[in-house]
Amino acid sequence: MARGRETNKEESPKVKISKESVKEAMMIFRYLRPYNKVFITGLVFIALSSGTTMAFPFLLNKLIDSAHGTIQGPLSYSPGIIALIMIAVLTVQMIFSFLRIYLFTYVGENAVADMRKDIYRQMVMMPMDFFAQRRVGELSSRITADVSQIQDAVTSVLAEILRGVLVLIIGIGMIMFISIKMTMLMLSVVPVIVVFALIFSKFIRKLSRQAQDQLAESGTVVQETLQGISNVKAFSNEWYELNRYNKSISSLVKLAVKNGQFRGLFVSFMLFSVFGAIVLVVWYGAGLMQQGHLTFGQLTEFVVYTAFVGGTMAGFAELYSQLQKTLGATQRIRELLKETTEDVAITPVELQEEYRLHGNVSLDHIGFSYPSRKEIQVIKDVSISALSGQQIAIVGPSGAGKSTLASLLLGFYTPDKGSISFDGRPASSIPITQLRKQLALVPQDILLFGGTIFENIAYGKPGASMEEVHAAAGKANAHDFISGFPEGYETIVGERGVKLSGGQRQRVAIARAILKDPVILLLDEATSSLDSESESLVQEALQNLMKNRTSFVIAHRLSTIRNADQIIVLENGKVKESGTHAELIGIEEGLYRNLNKLQLFEA
């Protein structure tokens, strides 16, 4: 049983830091601009917070030396006074830290919210070809994982980088002021620790990614098994699925244990290195104390500043990694925002009289290939004319191009050759939103949103009253079954409408189309997957829907379109035959006649 395995990587890819990638990342600051005053204030509090934090070791030195009676220079106060000053500084530092975090969170959350709105708006405005070439999961990750990565960068990473730079400048400046010799000794040790930390952390991150990938794979096994549980049980393959999952979990355990071993080595090495460096510095500093070049308070101050500097240097490795991920996230989002969108309205618009249609449709020598498959011509020189109120049926074998014609009429794609016109007016001269407001599609695979039945029907006319929804449901033969639910129209349909049967979903979709009151109706095999009883109810609802409208009916069951004004028979993207049912059934060896015979035989 071969199955495709897909790994869902939510982690943003790392991008090499370069002039180009940094330039692209500047898009973040476009979203910070409306909040620049708050952002600048946050930067000020970063500086103040860092300054007060770095004052602590200096005050600690004065406290210790005052207790030993060796205090010199400024702050020659008693230990009690210095302790009170330290408490005051810590209090101020606490306030500064709170304001820094609060302000950056405020800026980050608002900027990211604006970014998410722009990305979502860009997505819903994209043409259908864009979605045909991308997975939904990939697009979802743009607005979730990628934006979250940027959010982390704005709210914490950027602040930590700025704070780390200030800590390094102040810390190195202070330890050099205390003792140049000890500073040189410390700086000769720290780079070695940082290099080893970078090597270890890179290897550990690689193992962590492998473990995440393996975990995602095991999750895919569970998802596939549960989605196809009927097949699993029908083939008695519970044992096979258990073996698949157990094998995946065993691989995950091995990777996790290996990762734990290297993390243990890394932590042990870092503890040994840091404390070894402290021992070396203190040993050397003790010698300077014996020579009278250093006080105990100064040695303590030096050790604390060294810890600050070393911790900041080690933290820069992770910050650098986060920065690379942020650049990768901004690059992917920027690529999305650069895509060309459809010229659709993004605010509620009323139908303008100058664009109101009467229902006359003409397809004149249409030729079309999907942008992703230009070498395959799906529609070849197709011409169809429909007068207002006529029912045009489109039939033919699978792959003949029937659904593609519906997509072209809806403006999902533009023909490569020929033209489509409505009431003698080229489709390109009608704003796409004005055109689609007067068309309605009832597809074979009905998608209902996860809300209530009322909300799904009202989607055809946002803001519709309960009376209007009830009337539409009545015409769609849906009111009776909806009223039979305990919650009635407030019944939750579930994800994609899973709580309703196929016939019920179809009738809800028909009610939605009736409520929209379109001039032109497109039915894409709307009854092909229904049982006889459901088909009868749906067919009656469709007849109500098609009254006084121009209708294009893509049909699989030929019995449903015998009364059509015109039947177009497609084969390999071309019009093979056209006419009424009586005319086509009379063509000896005709494609329509053969299809009709096959269906009668199957019945």
N, C-alpha and C positions, 0 to 999 in steps of 0.2 A: 504494500500500500504506500505508494509514493506521494508525498505531500510537500508542498513548498513551505519552507520555514522562513519566517520573517522576524528579524530582530528589531525590536522597538527601542531605538536609542534616543533617550530624551536628552542626553548630554550634548551640549553644543560642541561642534568641532573646534579644535584650536587652529588659529591662523597665525602665521609668522608675523611678528610685529615689524612693519615696514612703513615707509612714508605713505604709501598708497592706502594700506589698511587703516592707519591712524587717521588719514584724511577722510576715509569713508565713515569712521567711527564718530566724526564730528557731527553727524546727523543727530546724535544724542543731545547735543547742546541746543539744537533747534527746539527741542521739546522742553528744555530747561529755561528758555528765554522768557516765557511768561512769568516765571517764578524766580527771576535772576536776583531780585532784592533779597528774598529769603535765602537763596543759595549763597549769595555773598556773605550774608549774616552768619550762615552756617560755617563758612570758611573762617570767618573771624573767630567763632567759638572753637573751631578746631585748633587754631593757633593758641588761643587762651587756655584751652584744656591741656594742650601739649606743654605749654609753658609752666602751668601750675603743677602738672605731673612731674616734670623734670626738676622742679624746685624742691621736691621732697628729699632726694638724696643729699642735697646741699644743706637743708635744714637738719637732716639726720646727723650729718657731720658736726654741725654746731651743737646739737643736743648732747652728743657723746663727748665732745671735747669740753663742753661746759661742765659736764658731770665730773670729768677728770681734772678740771681746772687748767686746761691747756688751750682754751679758746683764744683765738686771735682775730683781729680785723673786725668787720661789721657783725652785727647781732651778738655783741658781747654781753648777753643777758644770762639770767639764771636759767637752769633747766626748766623750771616751771613756766617761765615766760615763753621760752622757745617752744615748749610743748603746746602751749595755747596758740602760738603763731602757726604751728603745724596743723592743729585742728582747724583753725580758720582757713588755712590754705586748702586743706582737704575738703572742707565744706564748699568753698568757692569752686574747687575743681569738680566736685560732684554736680553742682549747678551747671557749670560749663559743659560737662559731659552729657547731662540730660538734654540741654538745649541743642547741643551739636547733633545728637541722635534724633531728637524730635524734628528739628528743622530739615535734616537730610531725608528723614523718612517722609515728611510732608512733601518736600520737593519731588522725591523719587516716586512716591505713589501717584501723585497728580500727573507728573510727566509721563509715567508709564501708562496711566489710564488714557491719556491723550494719544499715546502711541498705539495702544490696543484699538482704540476707536478708529484711527486712521488705517490700520492694517485690516480691520474687519470691513470697513467701508471699501477699501481697495479690493478685498476678496469678493464681496457681493457684486461689485461692479465689473468683475472680470468676465470676458466672453466665455462661452461654453468650451471652446477648444482648450482654454487654459486648464479647466477642470478635467478634461478628457485625458490630459497628459500628466496629471499629478494625483497622488493618493491623498485621500482625505486626512489620513494620519499625519502625512508630511505637512499639510497646510495647517492642521491643528497645532502642530509643534511650533509653528512660527509665532502663534499668538499666545502660546503657553510657555514652553520650555525656553525659546529664544528670548522672549520678552522678559521672562523671569530672570534670565541670566543678566540682561541689561539692568533690570531693577536692582539686582544684587550689586551690580557695579556702581550704580548711582547712589544707592542708600548706604553701602558699606565699603566696597572695594576702593572707590575713589577717595573717600574720607580716610580710610586706613593708609592708603599710599601717601596722602598729604601729611597725615599725622606721623607716619613712619619716617618721612624725609625730615620733618622738624625734629623728631626724637634723635635721629642720627646726627644732624647738625649740632644740636645742643649737647647731646651726649658726648660726641667725639671732642667737641670744643671744651667741655668741662673736664674730661679726663686728661686732655693735653695740658690744660691749665694746672691740674693737680700734679701730674708727673709725666714728662715727655718720655722718659725711659720706660716706665710701666706701660704707657700707651703703645709704644713701638712693640713691646713684648706681646701685649694683648692683640694688636692688629696683625702680628705675624702668625698667631694661632687661629684667629677667627676665620680667615679665608679658607684654611684647610677644613675646618668644621663645615663651613657653608658649602664647599665643593662636594664633600661626602654626603651632606644632607640633600643636595640637588640630585646626585646620582641615585641615592637610595629612594628618594621620594618619586623620581621618574619611574623607577622600576616598580615600586609599589602601586603607583597610579595605573601602570600598564596591567598589573595583575588584577587590580580592582575593576578595570574596564572589562577584562576577560570574564571576571566573576559576574559582573552586571549583564554581559551578553549571554552568559550561560543561564542566569536567572530568567532573563527575558525569553530564552529558548524554552525553558521549562514551563513558563507561563503560556507560551504559544501552544505547547503540547496540551495543556489543560483546556485552553480556549478551543482548539480544534476538536478535542474529544467531546467536550460538552456541547458544542455546536452540532456535531455529527453523532450524538449519542444514539439516535435511532439506528444508524448504520453500524455502529459498534456492537450493539446488542443483536441486530439482525444477523450479523456475521459471527456472533459469539467470539468477538475479539477483545473482550475485557482484559484477558491475559496479555495480549499484545500491547495494549495501551498502558497497562501497568508496567510492563518491561521498558517501554519507551520513556515513561516518566521517571522510573527508578534509575535508569541509566543516565538521564539528564541530571537528576538530583545528585547522583554519585559523583559526576564530573564537577558539579558545583561545589560539593564538599571538599574535593581534592584541591580545587583552586582556592577556596576560602582558607583551608588549613595552610597551604603554601603561602598565601598572602599573610596569614597570621605569623608564620615563622619569620618572614622578612620584616614585618612590622616590629616583631619582638627584637630582632637584631638591630633594627634601626633605632628603636627607643633605647635599647641598652647602649649602643654606640654613642647616641646623643647625650645620655646621662653621664657616661664615662668621660666624653669629650668636654662637656660643659663644666662638670665639677672638677675634671682634671685641669682645665684652663684656669678655673677659679683658684685651685690649690697652687698652681704655678704662679699666678699673679700675687696671691696672698703671701706665698713663700718669699717672693722677690720683694714685696712690699714690707714684709716683716724685717728684712735685712735693712731696708731704707729707714724703717722706724728706729732700729737699733743704732743707726748712724745719725739719728736726729734730723733726717731730711723729710720725715713724714710723721703725722700724728695718727693716732688710732682712728679718730673721726674721719680724717682724710682717706685712710685706707678703706674704711667702710663705705664712704661716699664713692670711691673709685670702683669698688666691687659692685655696688648697686648700679652705677652708671654703665659699667661693663655688661651687667646682666640685661639692662635695657637695650643697649646697642646690639648685643648678640641675639637677643630675642627678636629684635626688629629685623636684623639681617636674615635670620632664619625664616621669619614671616614673609619676607619679600619674595621668596621662592614660590609660596602658595599664591601670593597676590599676583605675581607675574603669570602664573598658570591661569588664574581667574581672568586676568586681563586678556590673555590670548583667546579664551572662550568667549569673552564679551565681543572681541573683534570679529570672531567667527559668526556670532549671533547677529551683530549689526550688519555684517556683509550680506547674510541671507535675507534679512528684513529689507535692506536697501534694494537688493535685487527684486524683491517682490513689489516694493513701492515704485520701482521704475517701470513695471509692466504697463502696457497700454490697456486702458479700460474701455468698456462700452460707454457710449454717451447716454447713460440712463439717468433718470431723475432720482435724487436721493432725498427729496422732500415730497410730501403729498401733493399731487397735481390733479386738477380736474381735466376731464376730456374737453378739448377745445373744439368748437364747432367747425373750424376750418379743416380739422383732421377727422371729422366724424365719417365713418364708412357706411356704405349701403350694402356691402357684401359681394360685390363683383370682384372676382379674382382671376388673374391671368398669369400663367407661367409660360414664358416664351423661349423655347429652345435652350432650356436650362442644362448646364454642364457643371459637375461639381466633384471635387476630390477633397477628402479631409486633409487639413494642413499637416497632420502627422504622417499621412500616407499619400503624398502627392502622386506617387507612381500608379496608384489604383484609382481609376475613375469610377465613382459610385453611381453618379447620375450622368446619362449620356443623351443629350439633345431631346429633353422631355418638354412637351408643350401640353398644357391643360388649361381649359377655360371653364369657369364656373360663374353662373349668373346668381344674383341675389336670391337666397332662399333655396337654392338647389342642393341636393345631396349627391356628392361625388364619392364613389367608393374606389378605393385603391387596393388591388389584390395582386398576388403573385407569390412565388416561392420565397423561402428565407434568403436574405441577402440581396433581394432584388432592388432595394433602395427605398422601400415604402416609408419607414420611419425617418429616413434622411429628408424626404420631401416635407414631412411635418416640421422638422427642425429648421428647414429653409424658410418655410412660411412664417414661423415664429421669430425669424431673424436671429436664430442662434448662430447661423453661419451665413456668409454671403456667397452667392453662386460665382463660380469661376467664369462661366459663360452665360449669355442670355440675361433675361431680366424677369423680375417678379413685380407685378403692379396690382394695386387695389383701386377699384373704380377708375381705372385708366391712369392712375397716378403712380409713378415709380415708387417702390417700397423705400428706396434710399431718400426720398424727399419727405418721408413721414418720420418724425422723431420716434425712436424705438419704443419709448415709454408710451406714447400716444397710440402706437400700433398695437402693442401687447395688451393695453387696457381693453381692447376690443376683440381680443382672441382668447379662447380658453382651450386648454388641453386636458383630456381625460385619458391617461395612459393605461397600459395593461398592468404595470406594476405600480400600484397606488402607494404614494408616500403620505402618511398622515403624521402630523407633528405630535409630540408627546403630551399635549394638553388635553382639554375636554373636547367632546363632540361639537359643542357650540362653537368653540374657538376654531376648530378645523373647518366647519362650514362657513363661519364668518370671515375666514381668510380670503374668501372670494370677494368680499366687500367689507373691509375693515370699518368698524363703527356701525354695522348693521344692527337693527333692533331684533328683539326676540321674535316678534311677529314675522319679520322678513325671513328669519332663519327657519321658523316653523313652516312657513309657506313653501320655501325652497325644498325643505326636507319632505314635505307632503308630495310635491311633484316628482321627487326622486324616489318615491316608495320607501322612504327611510323613516318617516315619522313614527310608524307603528312599532318597529323594533327598537327605536331610540326610547320611546315612551315606556317600553317594557322593562328597561333597566331601572333599578332602584333609584339611581341618581339622575335618570333621564338625560337631558342635554348636558348635564355637568359630569357625565361619566368620563373618567380618564381613559383614553384609548391605549395608553402604553407606548413604548418606543416603537416608532414606525407603524403604529396602529395594530400591534400584535394581539390585543385583547378582542379584536373584532374579526369576524370571518371574512373571507375574500369578497363575498357578495355584499356584506355590510360595508366594508371599506369602499367598494366600488360605488355604492349608493351615496355614501357620505361625500365622495369626490364629485359625483354628479350633482348633488345638492349644492356643493361649493361652486360648480360651474354655472348652475341655474341662477344662483344668487349674483354672480358676476354679470349675468345678462349679456353675453358676448354677441357680437355681430357675426363672427366667424368661429366655428367650432371644429376642433380637431379631436377625433377619437382614434386612439392608437391601440387596436385590438383589445377593446375595453371589455369583451366578454369571453375571450379565448380560454381563460383558465378557470371558468366557473362551471359548477354542476348545472343540470338542466333546470332545477327549480330556481336557483339564484339567477341563472341566465334569463329566465322568463321575466323576473321582477326587474332586473337591470335593463333588459331590452325595452320594457315598457317605460322605464324612467328615461332611457335614452331617446325614445320617440317623443316624450314630453320636452326633452331638452332641445331636440333638433327642430321643433316647430318654428317656422318663420325665420330660420337661420341658415346661412350658407354652411354646409357641413362637409368636412372631408373625413371619410370613415375608412380607416385602414383595417381591413377585415381578414381574419383567418377562416372563420366559418362563413362560407358563401351564402348560407341560408338566411343570414341576417341582413344581406344587402340586395336582395332580389328586387326590391322596389326603388332602388337608387335611380336618380335621373340619368346618371352616367357612371359606367364602371370602367376604370382604367386598369388594364392588366400589364404589370411590369415584369420584365425578365432581364436580368443582368444590367439593370439601370436604364433600360430602354422601354418605351411604350410598345408592347407587342400587339395589343388589341385594345379597342375602346368601343363602347356602345352600351345599350341597355342589356338587361339580363336576357331578354328574348332574342336580341340580335346576336349576342355572343354565344348563346347556347346552340345557335343554329350554324355556327362555323364548324365545318367538318375538320377534325384533327386540330381544332383550336386549343390553345393553352387553357383558356377559361373552362371550356367544355371538359377537358381532361381533368382539371382540378376538381370540377364539380362531380365527375364520375368517381374519382378517388374518394371524395368525402362521403358520397352516397354508399360506396362499397364499405368504407370504414364504419359507417353508421349501422 
